[in-house]
Amino acid sequence: MACAALLLAAAAGCSLASLTHDAVAIPVPTPSSEEAEVCRALHRELPESVEGQQRRTADPESDLTAVWGDPAIVLRCGVPRPEKMSDPAAQAVEADGVNWMLERQEDGSPRFTTTYREAYVEVTLPAKYAHDVTPLAAFAGPVKKAVPGSL
């Protein structure tokens, strides 16, 4: 069966790497064209590693998403404004000059979304970072450089 898959991949022009399961499935946002341009600029500025975790391949590959490590640190740019942002009691943090709103996911892992920026950037961290915003520092420089403030 494996040989058949390899032959099929070769016939289709695929590489052996595309048969591995190393890519991380990430839903790609659908921002406006202006936001997408900002997100492409951000993508060019993103680091190769975050907290010692190397960059991995997102599936599908997109200039709107990026992923590091296992378990994955996931960035999506151009996401819709979270409803929680209208909640005056929403929790927020500041990391190296970038403000982020915090949302807890069902598994306790944190999801952060930038505030006061022309495009919303979302970073989801593994549960091991439930009480640690240190990884956000890796994104502060790129966000400040590529995603203009909206205030």
N, C-alpha and C positions, 0 to 999 in steps of 0.2 A: 504494500500500500504506500509506503514512504517513497519507493522508487517511482511509483505512478505520479505522486505529487511533485517530485523533483522533475520528472519528464514534462509534466503539465506546466510547471513554472518555467522551465527552460523554453518550452514551445511558446509560451505567452510573453517571453522576454523579461521575466521576473528574476530577481536575484534570490539566492538562498536566504539572504537576510530578511527578505520580505515574508518568508515562511515562519520566522520566529515570532514569538509572542512578546517581544521586548517593548513594543510600542504601547503607549498608554492611551486608551480611548478617552477623548475629551470632546464634549459638545462645543462646536464652534459658534461663537456669537454672530449676530447679524446686525452690526452697527450701521449707522448712516455712512455715506461715502466720506464725509469730513472726519468722523470718528475713526473710520478704517485707516485713513491716511495717518492719523496720529498714532494708531496702534502699530502700523508698519514701522514708523519711526521708533517706537518703543522697542519693538522686536529686535531691531538692529543694535540696540543698546544693552540688551539683557546679558547677564553674566553667564559664563560657561559652567560655573558651580555656585551653589547656594548651601551654606553651612557644610561644606565638604561633600555635598551631593552633586554628582555630575549631571549635566544636561542629558536628557533622553529624547526619544522621538515621540511626538504626539501623533495620534491617529484620529482623524486625518491630519496631515501636516498642514499648518496654517500660520500666517504671520499674526494671527489673532490669539494664538495659544502657545504655551511653552510648559515644559515639565522637567523636573529634576528629581533624581533619587528614587528609592524604593524603600518604604512607601513614598508615594509621589507628593512632591510640592508642585501644585498646579497653578499656573497663571492664565487668565483669560482677559483679554482687553476688548472693550466695546460692549460689555454686558449691559442689560437694561438697568436703570436705577432701581435698587432694591426697595420694596415697599417699606421695609423696616427703617429706611432713612427718614421717613416722615414721623417716626415715633420719637417724641422729645426725650424719652427715657433710653433711647438706643445707646449702647456702649460704644466708645470710640477710643482709639489710641493714636499717639503720634510717634512716628519712627523716623528720625533724622530729617525732620521738616516736612514729612508727608503724613497727612491725616487719613486714618482708616477707620471705617465702621466695622464693628465686630458682630458676627452672627455665629451662634453655636449650631452645628449640625446635629442630627439625631445621634450619631456615634460619639458626640462630645468634641469632635475636631473643630477647629476654628476656621471660619471663612471671613476674610477681610475684603472690604471694598473701599477704594479711594473715595474721598469726598472733596468737593471744591475743585474738581478737575474737568476739563472739556470732554474727556472720555472716562467712563468708569472702568477701573482696573480691579479685577477680582483675584485674590490669592487664597487658595485653599491649602491648609497645612495638615499634615497627618496628626492623629490624636496625640502623639508623643509631644507635640508642641502646644497642647491645650492651654498651658499657662506660660507660654514663652513667645514673645513677639520678635525675638532676635532675627529670624529669617527675613523679616520685613526690611531690615536695614539693607539687604542686598538689592532691594528694588527701589530704594529711595532715590539714589542718584539717577538711574535710568528714567524713573517717573518724572522727577524734577526737570530733567533735560528734554524729554520728548513729549510730555503730556502737560500742556499749559494749564495754569490755574484758571478757575472760572470766576473768581471774585476779585 
